[in-house]
Amino acid sequence: MFNSIALQIQHFAKETPEQIAIIAQDIKCDYASLATANRKVALYLRNKGIKAGDRLVVEADHILEYVYFWYGIQLLGATFVPVEKNTPSKRIIEIAKELDASVTVSLTARDDLEGGWALADIMPEILAGDDSFKPELPAENSLAEILFTTGTTGKSKGVMVSYGNQVNIALAGIETTNIQQDNVWLIPTPMNHAAALRKVHIAMAVGSTTVLLEGFRNFKQYFKTIEDYGVTSLYLPPSAIHLMLAFASKNFAELNGKIRFVYSSSTAYPETDKEKMRKLMPDTYMYNCFGCSEAGVVCTDEFCVSGGSEYTGSVGRPNSYSEIVLLDEDGNEMKDATAQNPGLCAIRSKSVMQGYWNEPEQTAKALKNGMLVMSDLCYFAPNGELLLVGRSNDTINLGGLKVAPAEVEEVVLRVPCVDECLMIPTVKANNTALKLLVVVKDGMELDEVAIRAMIADNLEPYKIPKQIVAVDEIIKTFNGKIDRKQMIAKYA
């Protein structure tokens, strides 16, 4: 058991100093060097008047200097607030003001970020400085991170993650993957988001190696990186795997038996993609992880080596660090939730966030009776697996008949011409109807008859859309989630 990710790095600097911790931009950094850089950053910050509990807003990137600064902040016991690379200065200033942050740190100097630090300017001075900082164990409930959500279904919120939360989220990830110290994990997603940050936490917690790569759309570079560094595990959101299945399935097939596991989160896998992955990589563990920024992973469905669940919509069983209960609309626990009458997923765990920064109403709505109440509608299968029906804030109400878009989308994806799809509501003269947006596979034409027939054969008649429209793309956030808010604004 450990009590701090930053202190784990210091531990492995003594136990396995030459073990590579981070690889970024083809530069390898061992645990001894990473721990030294973290101590230098912590001492630099303390000498600048930064203390435990202070908040620092930092522009993210896939570079070593960013990792040095990130874990240096946390070694000091301060609060790390990452923002996406190239975030406008105006937005950084807004966040810093909202958080009453001590300082803002951009990657390079910005004239319109008055009083801010530039990582490129200060890091040479830091690395040339003293490393005599003596770290202390942070208080379990003190804030380690404030992570801003993507805001796809509303205003972006600052998720407050304590040092205790951070450790428990990492422990759940270790249990999920059975990650070992000789693992080499490739992380290509944005370094301000929980998905990427927490994979690095997991790797640091066990003393293994993480390779940081900015993006995965350059397939040649992506697969070359895997080969060059002997990568043994991947993190990819389901949308990225869907893309690779279309354009790089041969490369995936060649990794079977070489890659130990592929970890996915952010959204659910289509069953059609699961079947493709089972054929391409039958000997690789494929983890589809269910959770959120507010609690980390709470359930995992392994669908390749195991052969997959017998239940459509399964997100697996809860891990040992989380208890899941289902609630009705009044907040009462449901013992008899079904596909037709699902309950809201609620999580009781030491991984659950402290709340949303300066959002007491949103916090009170999310945290009830010691549990995080999600918007996901679920029910339990007889074998204990959690089955996801959809999201309560996505549900479309047709005059009392409720439609979960995900249920219809899953069926539509079985139609040969459909690459991606999205069900949205349209409203005219106070009447709500269903509209299906479809991205058609290359070289094929939209087949409305086949789509309607597929829905009619598998679902109730009222779930057949009134309109079916071909679109160029389904808009997604940087971490692979469908941006329903934008799609509805554009097409409804």
Salt bridges, closest charged atoms under 4 A:
ASP54 OD1 - LYS51 NZ 3.38
GLU59 OE1 - ARG110 NH2 3.12
ASP61 OD1 - LYS85 NZ 3.39
GLU94 OE1 - ARG91 NH1 3.46
ASP131 OD2 - ARG39 NH2 3.13
GLU145 OE2 - HIS201 NE2 2.81
ASP182 OD1 - ARG260 NH1 2.88
GLU214 OE1 - LYS85 NZ 3.17
ASP228 OD2 - LYS224 NZ 2.63
GLU271 OE2 - LYS274 NZ 3.49
ASP273 OD2 - HIS242 ND1 2.81
GLU275 OE1 - ARG278 NH2 3.19
ASP301 OD2 - LYS274 NZ 2.94
GLU323 OE1 - ARG348 NH1 2.95
GLU329 OE2 - LYS402 NZ 3.56
GLU333 OE2 - LYS335 NZ 3.05
GLU359 OE2 - LYS155 NZ 2.78
ASP376 OD1 - ARG391 NH1 3.68
ASP394 OD2 - ARG391 NE 3.90
ASP394 OD2 - ARG484 NE 3.32
GLU407 OE1 - LYS463 NZ 2.76
GLU409 OE2 - ARG484 NH2 3.16
ASP419 OD1 - HIS242 NE2 2.86
GLU420 OE2 - LYS476 NZ 2.51
GLU448 OE1 - ARG452 NH2 3.40
GLU460 OE1 - LYS463 NZ 2.92
